[in-house]
Structure formats: C-alpha cells, structure tokens
C-alpha cells in the first residue's frame, strides 16, 4: 500500500493550527495538506482546560485571528467563547474537513535524498506513516498528558481532594467548601474569584507574588469603533490599538522597571481591602515582565478579597495535614479541597523525536531561526508565540512567513531550505521568561541566540515588518533534490 504524501503537514488543531491552515489554503491554494490532532477534539488549550472561570489573559482583538473579526462583547473572553470561535473559524473555511483526530506524531525523519519527511503517527492501536515536503508544528509548548505538581510533603495524609487544573473533575462540588488554591499565576488568579462565589472560602496560597494588572473585560473604545465601522475594518483598528498599547507598556516595564513597579503597586493598593497589605502579597522580587503579568478582568480578584470570601497567604508549605496545609510560619490553613495551580510541564515539539538523514536532533543544542525554524533542520517550522503579548500575534506572523518561504521555493523550483548558524552566540531560552516552568525545561528546547536572525524580538511591529519584507535568504540555504513527489496520493476521507 502506498504511503500518503502531502505538500504540508500541520501538527495540532488548536488556535495556531487552524490559523496556519487558513493561511496555507488562502495563500497557496494548490498545496495539499492535513492537520494531525492527537486528541479527539479540536481547540487545543481551550478544549483541554475545563476549570472554573477559564478565560483568556489577552484581549481577543489580538488573541483572535486578524482575518476573522471578534464580535462578542467581552474583549477578555471566557474559554467556551474562544473554543466556539476557533471551531467556527475552522468550519466556515472548510478546515475542519482537513483535521484527522486521535493521531499523535511520535517521530519525524528527514531524507535529503528525496527532500521529504517521513512522519510516524500513532492512532492508538497501530502506527501509520505519511510523507510530506514541509512539516509545520503547531502543537504548543506544554504536555497535554500532565501538569507540573511539586512533591508536597504529607500529601497522602490529606483527607480531602487534591485537584490539578489541567484535569478538572466535572463532578467536583466545591459549594460551601473550604478551598486552598496553591499558586500565583494566571490559573490561580482566575480560579480564586470564580470559586469564591460558591465556596465557603477560598485562600490563594503563594510562595512568591506575581505582578497583577486589573483591566476592564470590555474595551469601550473598541466597542465604539465596532459600532460605527464595518466588522473587518473595526477589528483591524482595535487590533492595532491593542498592539500599540500593550507594546508601549511592555517597553516601559523593560526600560523603566522602577517606574512601572510604582504604577502597578499604586493601582493594586487602591483596590485592596485595608486588612490585606501590599507587601508581601503583591510585591514580587523581580522586575515587571521578567515573568508574565497576570490580568484580572474588572478587578475580580480584588472584589473577591474585599468581599471576605477570598484571602491570600504568602508563605512556604511545611506539609500537608489531614485537614489542610501547615505553613512554614506555623499557621495551618484548613481545606476540604486543595487545587495545585502550580504550572505546566513544558514539552518541545509535542514530545516527538526528530532525525535528519539518520542523525537524531538534540533540540537543546540547536538555535531557533527567526523564532520559528531550527538550525540545520530542513523544511521544518514550529509555531512559538509571544511571551509579552497574545500568542496569536506571533503565530500568525509565523504562518505567513512559512507561506512566503514556500512560495519562494516554488518560484525557484527549490525542494529544500535549511537555516544554518555560522558562528557561536550567547544563548537564552526560546521563551525569554524567568518563570519556573520555563527554567525547568530549558534544556529541552532550542535556544535563541544573541544576533539576528537567531534572536526573538518581543516586538510585533518590528516582526511584522521583518516577516513581510525581510530577506528570505538570510542564513538560509536552498537546494534542489534529485527526486521529488509529483502527484500526491489523495487524502483520506
């Protein structure tokens, strides 16, 4: 039986993968492609996570697609609305018919002799193989199989239920229960105000604080623009407005961290109840944007704190007890339910192995080219979003660049493109954050270098210009193969 061959294989049917498919079929309609999705449903993050209150922490004008206007009222949207938006985009553009579910890519092997990838896919009971000319990973950066949970002493002695947000039990009833949420990141600040509405009390227990920014869930200026202009034009204006505002604040944080700290602390102190001090609960030891800021829509976390239904503790855990958590300070927090909002477990390239002409690629030894390709790995791209802005902004630029690269290759009849670093450079993590989940997995991922095109700017405007007008030939080698697939085997229905 012939192995099916495709021009482009996209891995992952989440926000990035659906966007990649749209760009590919719009800009290169003659290319054959398929999307391989390891799970039974599309939507990625927005289908996986089911914890109470799940929402975006970026506005939907930038987290949404530039080609499909966001029309809902809330700019900071709930998870169900985002999932519906992603799936509607796929259905309206026929992309849903290109998705093949329950297909996890476990290995990919490149052959320079034929300029093709051979991709091994597990379907549960058996493996299948496909070949493609270009492999594009839109599988995200964390493991869907498990989150990160520290080894808490005494955990087995706790008589209540311990839950990780990545695997939220549908039947969990926290009504009138005492809940402790361990963590201080985006998941924790989402869970605390949401659960406090029904729980007896919710305590956010953090080892160290995070910078928090309260923003309106609706954008009045964008709403005004959308009320008077056509949808697509209004969406574009609102998107660029958000880009400029967010980028300006990021630059302020990086260039004048002391001033940014004062601004953030002043805004928080105005919303805190008198019995909760700013220090130590909201005064991180690092500068703003060394780690990602947490957004709380309409100040809902502070409303929960002011109501008395929620509280915050900044301390270390000594041990779990039968009835709760004993802190290093000697205080014990009573709990019926403990939620370990302790982060993600990062995973490069969906955990797949990559070979080039029989040699296994060690990702941690490679550089990331323009934040989207890997040094000395041909015809391969991966989708990595911004850390200081919405993921989709950079994901869409990557997809447009991939289309531009493929167009150039077709124009010149090239079958192979491979980026190559000609000199050693200082190395930094590809996700330029000091967050624990990044530091724990830094050796698994390709590094960014200190010079262009091996560094990742956190600047959408510059990246947009470079992605659209920058040189395709920069540190990139092109060649023709002695043999190429000419007629793809028809896709499976």
Protein Blocks (a to p, Z undefined) as FASTA:
>chain_A
ZZdddfbdcehjdfklmmmmmmmmmmmmmbccddddfbfbehijmmmpmcehiacfbdfk
lmpcfklccfbfblbdcfklmmmmmmmmmmmnommmmpcghiacfbdcddfklopacddd
dehjaccddddfbdcdfebjbdfkbccddddehklmpmbdcddfklccfklccehiacdd
edjbfklmmmmmmmmmmmmbdcdddfbdcddddddfbdfklmmmmmmmcfklmmmmmmmm
mmmmmmmmmmmmmmmmmlmmmmmmmmmmmmpcfklcfblklmcfbdehkaccdddehhlm
mmmmmnopaccdddddfbdcfklccdfkopacddfbdcddebccddehhlpacdeehiac
dfklpccehhlacehiahiacddddfkbcfklmmmmmmmmmmmmmmmmmmnopabdcddd
fbdcddddfblcfbfklmmmmmmpccddfbdckbccdbfklmmmmmmmmcfkgopacddd
fbdcfbdcdddZZ
